Structures are given as structure tokens and as C-alpha cells.
Amino acid sequence: MNWLFLIAAGLCEIFYAAAMPRTEGFTRLGPSLFCVAFIAASMYLLSLATRSIPVGTAYAVWVGIGAVGTAAYGMLFLDEDRSLARMACFGMIVMGIVGLKFLGLRGEPA
């Protein structure tokens, strides 16, 4: 269950990172409230995940999900660079996330 919290926290990070430019430096109320709500949700879910997942592992996975998801958003919707090298680097991040989950953590069921 804690891995589900961690994945949800990472997804919330994608939403707030994608919304941040729309806040225009947190000067627009609606987008700013959306962004802050997802920041708070992401932090809360991350804290739930760290009840049984080591904090270093949880943080690495959380950042990885956010980085890859935000980059995918940028490539799909903001016309950011889609080079093979860039995608290969993000692929390595995904492999690291999967590796952290499946290498086996003491005390945490897979």
C-alpha cells in the first residue's frame, strides 16, 4: 500500500510542476491554489509512503516519477525536445525506479 502512496505522490508532483508556469510567479490565484494543493497532497502522500519505505528510496522514486512525468508532459504538450538521447536518459531513470522496487527491501513486501 505504501508504494501506491508513493506513486500517487509522484503523480501529484507532475501536476504541480506542470501547473507552476501558469501561476506566473504565484501571482494568479486559481493556478496558484491548484499548485499549492498538489504540493501539499504530494508531501502528505510521500510522508505516508515513508512509514515503511526507506526515506532515501522513497525520495529517489518520488523525484524520478516527477521528473520523468513532467518531462513527458513537456514533450507531449509544450513541444520540448524529443531527442533519442533525452528519452534514453529518462528511460534509465525509469529503470532505476523499477530496480529500487524489485531489488527487494528488507521488511517491505514487493
DAGIZI-V648709 format. One record per residue. N is the residue number from 1. SS is DSSP state (H for helix, E for strand, - for the rest). OMEGA is omega in whole degrees, -180 to 180 (NA if undefined). NEAR is the number of other ideal C-beta (glycine too) atoms within 8 Angstrom. Layout:
n:N ss:SS omega:OMEGA near:NEAR
n:N ss:SS omega:OMEGA near:NEAR
//
This chain:
n:1 ss:- omega:-179 near:4
n:2 ss:H omega:175 near:12
n:3 ss:H omega:176 near:9
n:4 ss:H omega:175 near:7
n:5 ss:H omega:-178 near:12
n:6 ss:H omega:178 near:16
n:7 ss:H omega:178 near:9
n:8 ss:H omega:177 near:9
n:9 ss:H omega:178 near:17
n:10 ss:H omega:178 near:15
n:11 ss:H omega:176 near:10
n:12 ss:H omega:178 near:13
n:13 ss:H omega:178 near:16
n:14 ss:H omega:-179 near:13
n:15 ss:H omega:-178 near:10
n:16 ss:H omega:178 near:14
n:17 ss:H omega:179 near:10
n:18 ss:H omega:-178 near:8
n:19 ss:H omega:-172 near:12
n:20 ss:H omega:179 near:8
n:21 ss:H omega:-180 near:5
n:22 ss:H omega:178 near:8
n:23 ss:H omega:-176 near:12
n:24 ss:- omega:-180 near:8
n:25 ss:- omega:-178 near:4
n:26 ss:- omega:176 near:7
n:27 ss:- omega:178 near:6
n:28 ss:- omega:-171 near:9
n:29 ss:H omega:-176 near:5
n:30 ss:H omega:179 near:6
n:31 ss:H omega:179 near:11
n:32 ss:H omega:178 near:11
n:33 ss:H omega:176 near:8
n:34 ss:H omega:-178 near:11
n:35 ss:H omega:-179 near:14
n:36 ss:H omega:179 near:9
n:37 ss:H omega:-180 near:8
n:38 ss:H omega:173 near:13
n:39 ss:H omega:-180 near:10
n:40 ss:H omega:179 near:8
n:41 ss:H omega:180 near:10
n:42 ss:H omega:179 near:14
n:43 ss:H omega:-180 near:9
n:44 ss:H omega:-180 near:9
n:45 ss:H omega:176 near:13
n:46 ss:H omega:179 near:14
n:47 ss:H omega:176 near:8
n:48 ss:H omega:-179 near:9
n:49 ss:H omega:-176 near:15
n:50 ss:- omega:174 near:11
n:51 ss:- omega:179 near:7
n:52 ss:- omega:177 near:7
n:53 ss:- omega:179 near:14
n:54 ss:- omega:-173 near:7
n:55 ss:H omega:179 near:7
n:56 ss:H omega:178 near:6
n:57 ss:H omega:-179 near:10
n:58 ss:H omega:-179 near:13
n:59 ss:H omega:180 near:9
n:60 ss:H omega:180 near:11
n:61 ss:H omega:180 near:14
n:62 ss:H omega:179 near:15
n:63 ss:H omega:180 near:9
n:64 ss:H omega:178 near:13
n:65 ss:H omega:-180 near:16
n:66 ss:H omega:-178 near:12
n:67 ss:H omega:-179 near:10
n:68 ss:H omega:180 near:12
n:69 ss:H omega:179 near:12
n:70 ss:H omega:177 near:12
n:71 ss:H omega:178 near:11
n:72 ss:H omega:177 near:9
n:73 ss:H omega:180 near:12
n:74 ss:H omega:180 near:9
n:75 ss:H omega:-177 near:10
n:76 ss:H omega:-170 near:6
n:77 ss:H omega:-176 near:6
n:78 ss:- omega:178 near:7
n:79 ss:- omega:176 near:3
n:80 ss:- omega:-177 near:7
n:81 ss:- omega:179 near:5
n:82 ss:- omega:-176 near:6
n:83 ss:- omega:179 near:6
n:84 ss:H omega:-180 near:5
n:85 ss:H omega:180 near:6
n:86 ss:H omega:180 near:10
n:87 ss:H omega:177 near:9
n:88 ss:H omega:178 near:8
n:89 ss:H omega:177 near:8
n:90 ss:H omega:175 near:12
n:91 ss:H omega:178 near:8
n:92 ss:H omega:176 near:8
n:93 ss:H omega:179 near:11
n:94 ss:H omega:178 near:10
n:95 ss:H omega:177 near:8
n:96 ss:H omega:178 near:10
n:97 ss:H omega:179 near:13
n:98 ss:H omega:179 near:8
n:99 ss:H omega:179 near:8
n:100 ss:H omega:180 near:10
n:101 ss:H omega:-170 near:9
n:102 ss:H omega:175 near:7
n:103 ss:- omega:178 near:6
n:104 ss:- omega:177 near:5
n:105 ss:E omega:178 near:8
n:106 ss:- omega:176 near:4
n:107 ss:- omega:-179 near:4
n:108 ss:E omega:178 near:8
n:109 ss:- omega:-178 near:2
n:110 ss:- omega:NA near:5
//
